[in-house]
Amino acid sequence: MPTLACAAVLLVGACGGGGGDTSSAPDTSASSTSTSTSSAYSSPARSSRPQPPTLPPPYVEGADWVDTEVGPSLQIRPTRNGRNVSGDTTGDEAWNEVLALHPDADSPGMRAQFDCHWTFARLVDPEKPSWNLEPDRPVVTESEMISARCNPGFAEE
């Protein structure tokens, strides 16, 4: 599962480091320990780490149905922002953009392939020209989808 390993390395790199440095923490006395501790060790929402900028939609430049050797394929072309944005709801927003272009893409298997590309393919191959989703691919578990590199059932077209 190389994609999981890549994702794990990226996540560890993004979350690791910077821990334990308290050189900038204020000097505290016994009478102000609880107040200083709560302000020096703030919640994640107040983290001093810079947050990535929110990139605005659109996240999908276009999508076209094409006939391939494996059957029909919806080739989705993400925008630059779609390739780089992060956030809890951005995948849903991007999928809604796809459905606005092609409502006939609305099936569990197509959504699962899209989610796999959104989550992993952007990390592994960020400049891939299109994400190709095929309605004839089987609906599989998330781990099977990842193991198949977002292409369950048969080789990538």
C-alpha positions as CSV (number, residue, x, y, z in Angstrom):
1,M,0.0,0.0,0.0
2,P,2.4,2.7,-1.1
3,T,-0.2,5.4,-1.2
4,L,-1.0,4.9,2.5
5,A,2.7,5.0,3.3
6,C,3.1,8.3,1.3
7,A,0.1,9.8,3.1
8,A,1.4,8.7,6.5
9,V,4.8,10.2,5.8
10,L,3.2,13.4,4.8
11,L,0.9,13.5,7.8
12,V,3.7,12.7,10.2
13,G,5.8,15.4,8.7
14,A,3.0,17.9,8.9
15,C,2.1,17.0,12.5
16,G,5.6,16.3,13.9
17,G,8.4,18.6,14.9
18,G,8.1,21.7,16.9
19,G,7.1,19.8,20.0
20,G,8.6,20.4,23.4
21,D,10.1,23.9,22.7
22,T,9.0,26.0,25.6
23,S,11.8,28.6,25.4
24,S,9.2,31.3,24.5
25,A,6.8,30.3,27.4
26,P,6.5,33.0,30.0
27,D,8.2,32.7,33.4
28,T,5.6,31.6,35.9
29,S,5.4,31.9,39.6
30,A,3.5,29.7,42.0
31,S,0.7,32.1,42.3
32,S,0.1,32.4,38.5
33,T,0.9,28.9,37.3
34,S,-2.6,27.9,36.3
35,T,-3.2,31.1,34.4
36,S,0.1,31.1,32.6
37,T,-0.1,27.4,31.8
38,S,-3.5,27.8,30.2
39,S,-2.3,30.7,28.1
40,A,1.1,29.1,27.2
41,Y,-0.5,25.8,26.1
42,S,-3.5,26.9,24.1
43,S,-6.0,24.7,22.4
44,P,-5.3,23.6,18.8
45,A,-7.6,26.3,17.5
46,R,-5.1,28.9,18.9
47,S,-2.0,27.1,17.6
48,S,0.8,29.3,16.6
49,R,1.5,27.1,13.6
50,P,0.5,28.8,10.4
51,Q,-2.7,27.4,8.8
52,P,-2.7,26.8,5.0
53,P,-4.7,29.5,3.2
54,T,-8.2,28.7,2.2
55,L,-8.3,28.4,-1.5
56,P,-11.6,29.3,-3.2
57,P,-13.6,27.2,-5.7
58,P,-13.9,26.3,-8.4
59,Y,-12.0,23.1,-7.7
60,V,-13.0,21.4,-11.0
61,E,-12.0,22.9,-14.3
62,G,-14.1,20.5,-16.3
63,A,-15.2,16.9,-16.8
64,D,-15.9,15.0,-20.0
65,W,-17.2,11.5,-20.7
66,V,-15.0,9.6,-23.1
67,D,-15.0,6.1,-24.5
68,T,-12.0,4.0,-23.5
69,E,-10.9,0.4,-23.9
70,V,-12.4,-0.3,-20.5
71,G,-15.7,1.5,-21.3
72,P,-17.0,4.9,-20.4
73,S,-14.8,7.1,-18.3
74,L,-15.5,10.5,-16.8
75,Q,-12.2,12.4,-17.0
76,I,-12.2,15.1,-14.3
77,R,-9.7,18.0,-14.6
78,P,-9.0,19.7,-11.3
79,T,-8.1,23.4,-11.1
80,R,-4.9,24.5,-9.5
81,N,-6.9,25.3,-6.3
82,G,-8.5,21.9,-6.5
83,R,-5.1,20.3,-6.5
84,N,-3.9,22.3,-3.5
85,V,-6.8,23.0,-1.3
86,S,-7.3,21.3,2.1
87,G,-10.2,21.3,4.5
88,D,-13.0,19.1,5.8
89,T,-15.6,20.0,3.2
90,T,-13.6,20.8,0.1
91,G,-14.0,17.3,-1.3
92,D,-17.8,17.5,-1.0
93,E,-17.7,20.9,-2.7
94,A,-15.5,19.5,-5.5
95,W,-17.8,16.5,-6.0
96,N,-20.8,18.9,-6.2
97,E,-19.0,20.7,-9.0
98,V,-18.6,17.4,-10.8
99,L,-22.3,16.6,-10.4
100,A,-23.3,20.1,-11.6
101,L,-21.4,19.3,-14.8
102,H,-22.5,15.7,-15.1
103,P,-25.5,14.6,-12.8
104,D,-25.2,11.1,-14.4
105,A,-22.0,10.6,-12.4
106,D,-23.9,10.3,-9.2
107,S,-23.3,6.7,-8.0
108,P,-21.6,5.2,-5.0
109,G,-18.8,3.7,-7.0
110,M,-18.1,6.9,-8.9
111,R,-18.1,8.9,-5.6
112,A,-15.8,6.4,-4.0
113,Q,-13.3,6.7,-6.9
114,F,-13.5,10.5,-6.7
115,D,-12.9,10.5,-2.9
116,C,-9.9,8.2,-3.4
117,H,-8.4,10.6,-6.0
118,W,-9.2,13.6,-3.9
119,T,-7.6,12.1,-0.8
120,F,-4.6,10.3,-2.2
121,A,-4.0,10.9,-5.9
122,R,-3.5,14.6,-5.3
123,L,-0.6,13.7,-2.9
124,V,1.0,11.0,-5.0
125,D,0.6,12.5,-8.5
126,P,-0.4,16.2,-8.0
127,E,0.1,17.0,-11.7
128,K,-1.9,14.2,-13.2
129,P,-3.9,15.8,-16.0
130,S,-7.2,14.1,-15.2
131,W,-8.8,11.8,-12.6
132,N,-10.6,9.1,-14.6
133,L,-13.7,7.6,-13.0
134,E,-15.4,4.6,-14.5
135,P,-19.0,3.6,-13.7
136,D,-18.2,-0.1,-14.5
137,R,-15.7,-0.4,-11.6
138,P,-17.0,-2.4,-8.7
139,V,-18.0,-0.8,-5.4
140,V,-15.3,-1.9,-2.9
141,T,-14.2,-1.1,0.7
142,E,-12.0,1.9,1.3
143,S,-9.0,-0.3,1.9
144,E,-9.5,-2.2,-1.3
145,M,-9.9,1.1,-3.2
146,I,-6.6,2.4,-1.8
147,S,-4.9,-0.9,-2.5
148,A,-6.1,-0.7,-6.1
149,R,-4.7,2.9,-6.4
150,C,-8.3,4.2,-6.9
151,N,-8.9,1.8,-9.8
152,P,-10.7,-1.3,-8.4
153,G,-11.7,-4.2,-10.6
154,F,-9.4,-3.7,-13.6
155,A,-6.3,-1.7,-14.7
156,E,-6.3,2.0,-15.0
157,E,-7.4,3.1,-18.4
